[in-house]
Amino acid sequence: MPNSRRYLRRNIYFPIQQLSLEQVLEIFTWCSPLELVVLRCVSRKFKVILDTHGRQCWTRARTNFLCMPAPPSLLVNSPWNLSEAAFINYFFNSGCSPCFSCGRSVDNAFPNLTYRIYLCSNKTCLGHFTSEKQDYLFTYDPQNPHHRQYEPILPLLLYDTSLHNKVYLLKQAKKELSWYRHLESLGNEDLLLTKMAEKRRACHLLKEHATKMHTWSKNYARERAAVNKKNKIFLKGVMQSAHLKYNVALATPTMRRTLQVFNLRLTCLTATVWYDIRSQVGQEYEQFRHSNTMGGKNRQTHAPGSA
């Protein structure tokens, strides 16, 4: 996401003041959610328009983006009551949040919406997270005295299923138990029942949304792989015409960043995009080749037996 913002900021020269609000909104309805998030950061005027008149824009944008499900509408004070823009930033990890397992910044992986955490896509982190030794997860056992304390708040917890058992995140359970005990200590049973009902509704909506997003993510992954294949075929053709070695040109920062951004948005590269970046790619290409040539000469100079 940060890279896509840089790409757009460099190329946008849009005389918004010359267009009516209706015209601007019509243009925005052809964007994807990722593009609306970027546009929202480009200028204060764009942000105001999207925040005050943008409901139709976001709805159309999600439709354009493989019919991406809308974020659930929760109570204002819920920590997961995310706006359209906030959810896109969260889901595509624009903040480079750390992996729950290894602590490193997660790149190119969606969050686990059931547990509201990020995990690296490699098997090591997943195995570490699900390992019984780590005690991150638990399956409720009414015979276990330690588990029984969580019984009142089990309906408030999101869970995954494994072998027909509900698997809860211990960290989330502790947080909800602390919240429950605080309300219980106030001695207001009506307030406790009201808040519990609100939490149960939120839990149901979040679980429902997580299921929809899981299905959507599979479709997105397939579409992204197809777009990536088309974009690489296109790049091989234009680089051959420009007499550039494909693998070297693809390794340049500008080309790598551009391909990543367009794949992320499920957008095919065009000749216009290539014309816009080819000069910068050419400069980086020559620098890359020069550094490799100098590195090869240095290795030969210091090789055993060299004069």
C-alpha positions in Angstrom: 0.0 0.0 0.0 2.6 2.7 0.8 4.3 1.9 -2.6 1.0 2.3 -4.4 0.6 5.7 -2.8 4.0 6.8 -4.1 3.1 5.6 -7.6 -0.1 7.6 -7.7 1.2 10.8 -6.1 3.9 11.0 -8.9 1.4 10.7 -11.7 -1.8 12.4 -10.7 -2.5 15.9 -11.9 -6.2 16.1 -11.6 -8.1 19.5 -11.9 -10.8 18.5 -9.4 -11.9 22.1 -8.9 -13.1 22.2 -12.6 -15.5 19.3 -12.1 -18.8 19.1 -10.3 -19.3 16.9 -7.3 -21.5 14.5 -9.3 -18.7 14.1 -11.9 -16.0 13.4 -9.3 -18.2 10.8 -7.6 -18.9 9.2 -11.0 -15.2 8.9 -11.6 -14.6 7.4 -8.2 -17.3 4.7 -8.7 -15.0 3.2 -11.4 -12.2 2.7 -8.9 -11.3 -0.3 -6.7 -11.3 0.0 -2.9 -7.5 0.0 -2.9 -7.5 3.0 -5.3 -10.1 4.9 -3.2 -7.8 4.4 -0.1 -5.0 5.9 -2.1 -7.1 8.8 -3.5 -8.3 9.6 0.0 -4.6 10.2 1.0 -3.8 12.3 -2.1 -5.6 15.4 -1.1 -7.8 16.8 1.7 -10.6 17.5 -0.9 -10.7 13.9 -2.0 -10.8 12.7 1.6 -13.8 15.1 2.4 -15.7 13.9 -0.7 -15.2 10.2 0.1 -16.0 10.6 3.8 -19.2 12.7 3.2 -20.6 11.4 -0.1 -18.7 8.2 -0.7 -21.1 5.4 0.2 -22.0 4.7 -3.4 -18.4 4.9 -4.4 -17.3 2.3 -1.9 -20.2 0.0 -2.8 -19.4 0.2 -6.5 -15.7 -0.1 -5.7 -16.2 -3.4 -3.8 -18.4 -4.6 -6.7 -15.6 -3.8 -9.1 -13.2 -5.7 -6.9 -14.6 -9.2 -7.3 -17.7 -8.3 -5.2 -15.7 -7.8 -2.0 -17.9 -8.1 1.1 -18.6 -4.9 3.0 -17.2 -4.6 6.5 -19.8 -5.4 9.2 -21.7 -2.5 10.7 -21.1 -2.7 14.5 -21.7 -0.3 17.4 -19.6 2.9 17.4 -17.6 1.9 20.5 -16.6 -1.5 19.1 -12.9 -1.7 18.3 -13.8 -3.6 15.1 -16.3 -1.0 13.9 -14.0 -0.1 10.9 -14.9 2.3 8.1 -14.5 1.1 4.5 -11.1 2.8 4.2 -9.9 1.5 7.6 -10.9 -2.0 6.8 -9.0 -2.0 3.5 -5.9 -0.6 5.2 -6.3 -3.4 7.9 -7.0 -6.2 5.5 -4.1 -5.4 3.1 -1.9 -4.6 6.1 -0.8 -1.1 5.0 0.7 -0.6 8.5 3.0 -3.6 8.0 1.8 -5.2 11.2 3.9 -7.9 12.8 3.3 -11.6 12.6 1.6 -13.0 15.8 4.0 -15.9 15.8 7.5 -14.6 14.8 7.1 -10.9 15.3 8.4 -9.9 11.9 6.5 -7.6 9.6 4.0 -9.5 7.5 4.1 -8.9 3.8 1.8 -10.2 1.1 -0.5 -12.1 3.5 -4.1 -11.3 4.7 -5.0 -11.2 8.4 -6.7 -14.1 10.1 -10.1 -12.5 10.5 -11.3 -15.1 13.0 -8.7 -14.3 15.5 -8.0 -10.7 14.3 -4.2 -11.4 14.0 -1.6 -11.5 11.2 0.4 -14.6 10.5 3.2 -15.1 7.9 2.2 -17.3 5.0 5.0 -19.8 5.7 4.3 -23.2 7.4 6.8 -22.5 10.2 4.8 -19.6 11.7 1.5 -21.4 11.3 2.9 -24.5 13.0 4.3 -22.4 15.8 1.0 -20.7 16.3 -1.1 -23.9 16.4 1.4 -25.9 18.6 0.0 -26.9 21.9 3.3 -26.0 23.6 2.8 -22.3 22.8 -0.6 -22.2 24.5 -2.0 -19.6 22.0 -5.1 -21.6 21.4 -7.5 -23.8 23.4 -10.5 -26.0 23.0 -13.0 -25.6 25.8 -13.1 -28.5 28.3 -15.7 -28.2 31.0 -13.8 -30.6 33.1 -10.7 -28.3 33.1 -10.9 -25.9 36.1 -8.9 -23.3 34.2 -11.2 -23.4 31.2 -14.4 -23.1 33.4 -13.6 -19.5 34.2 -14.2 -18.6 30.5 -17.7 -20.2 30.3 -19.7 -17.0 30.7 -17.8 -15.3 27.8 -17.6 -18.2 25.3 -20.5 -16.8 23.3 -18.5 -13.6 22.8 -15.4 -15.3 21.3 -14.7 -15.9 17.6 -13.5 -19.4 17.0 -12.1 -21.7 14.3 -13.2 -25.3 13.9 -10.8 -28.3 14.0 -12.1 -31.8 14.0 -15.6 -30.4 14.9 -14.3 -28.7 18.0 -14.3 -24.9 18.6 -10.8 -23.5 18.9 -10.5 -20.2 20.7 -7.6 -17.7 20.9 -6.5 -17.5 24.6 -5.4 -13.9 24.3 -8.9 -12.9 23.2 -10.5 -15.0 25.9 -8.5 -13.3 28.6 -9.4 -9.9 27.3 -13.1 -10.6 27.2 -13.0 -12.2 30.7 -11.4 -9.1 32.1 -14.1 -7.0 30.4 -16.9 -9.3 31.8 -15.5 -9.2 35.4 -15.3 -5.4 35.3 -18.9 -5.1 34.3 -19.9 -7.8 36.8 -18.2 -5.9 39.6 -20.4 -2.8 39.0 -23.4 -4.8 40.3 -25.7 -3.7 37.5 -27.2 -6.8 36.0 -29.3 -5.0 33.4 -26.2 -3.2 32.1 -24.3 -6.5 32.0 -27.1 -8.3 30.1 -27.4 -5.4 27.6 -23.6 -5.3 26.9 -23.5 -9.1 26.6 -26.2 -9.0 24.0 -24.4 -6.3 22.1 -21.2 -8.3 22.1 -22.9 -11.5 21.0 -24.4 -9.7 18.0 -21.0 -8.2 17.1 -19.4 -11.7 17.4 -22.0 -13.2 15.1 -21.5 -10.4 12.5 -17.7 -10.7 12.6 -17.9 -14.5 12.3 -20.2 -14.1 9.3 -18.0 -11.6 7.7 -14.8 -13.6 8.3 -16.5 -16.6 6.5 -17.4 -14.4 3.5 -13.9 -12.9 3.3 -12.3 -16.3 3.4 -14.2 -17.3 0.3 -13.4 -14.0 -1.3 -9.7 -14.3 -0.6 -9.6 -17.6 -2.5 -11.1 -16.0 -5.5 -8.8 -13.0 -5.2 -5.7 -15.3 -5.0 -6.8 -17.1 -8.2 -7.5 -13.8 -10.0 -4.2 -12.3 -8.8 -2.2 -15.2 -10.1 -3.9 -14.9 -13.5 -3.3 -11.1 -13.7 0.4 -11.6 -12.7 0.8 -14.1 -15.5 -0.7 -11.7 -18.0 1.4 -8.8 -16.8 4.6 -10.9 -17.0 3.8 -11.9 -20.6 3.2 -8.2 -21.4 6.5 -7.2 -19.8 8.5 -9.9 -21.7 7.2 -8.5 -24.9 7.9 -4.8 -24.2 11.3 -5.6 -22.7 12.3 -7.6 -25.8 11.3 -4.7 -28.0 13.4 -2.4 -25.7 16.4 -4.8 -25.9 16.3 -5.3 -22.1 17.0 -8.6 -20.4 13.8 -9.6 -18.8 15.1 -10.9 -15.4 17.4 -7.9 -15.0 14.7 -5.4 -15.8 12.2 -7.1 -13.6 14.6 -6.8 -10.6 14.8 -3.0 -10.9 13.0 -1.2 -8.0 10.6 0.7 -10.2 9.6 -2.4 -12.2 9.2 -4.5 -9.2 7.1 -1.9 -7.4 4.9 -1.3 -10.4 4.2 -4.9 -11.0 3.4 -5.4 -7.3 0.9 -2.5 -7.2 -0.9 -3.5 -10.4 -1.1 -7.2 -9.3 -2.4 -6.1 -6.0 -5.2 -4.1 -7.7 -5.9 -7.0 -10.2 -5.1 -4.5 -13.0 -3.3 -5.4 -16.2 -0.3 -3.3 -17.3 -0.7 -1.3 -20.5 1.6 0.4 -23.0 0.8 3.8 -21.4 2.1 2.5 -18.0 5.3 1.2 -19.7 5.9 4.5 -21.5 5.6 6.3 -18.2 8.2 4.2 -16.3 10.5 2.9 -19.1 13.0 5.8 -18.7 13.4 5.2 -14.9 13.5 1.4 -15.5 16.2 2.0 -18.1 18.4 4.0 -15.7 18.0 1.5 -12.9 18.7 -1.3 -15.4 22.0 0.2 -16.5 23.0 0.8 -12.8 22.2 -2.8 -12.0 24.2 -4.1 -14.9 27.1 -1.8 -14.1 27.2 -2.9 -10.4 27.1 -6.5 -11.5 30.0 -6.0 -14.0 32.1 -4.2 -11.4 31.4 -6.9 -8.9 32.5 -9.6 -11.4 35.7 -7.8 -12.1 36.5 -7.4 -8.4 35.9 -11.1 -7.8 38.3 -12.0 -10.7 40.9 -9.6 -9.3 40.9 -11.2 -5.8 40.6 -14.7 -7.1 43.5 -17.1 -6.1 46.3 -17.2 -8.7 45.3 -13.8 -10.2 48.2 -11.5 -11.1 
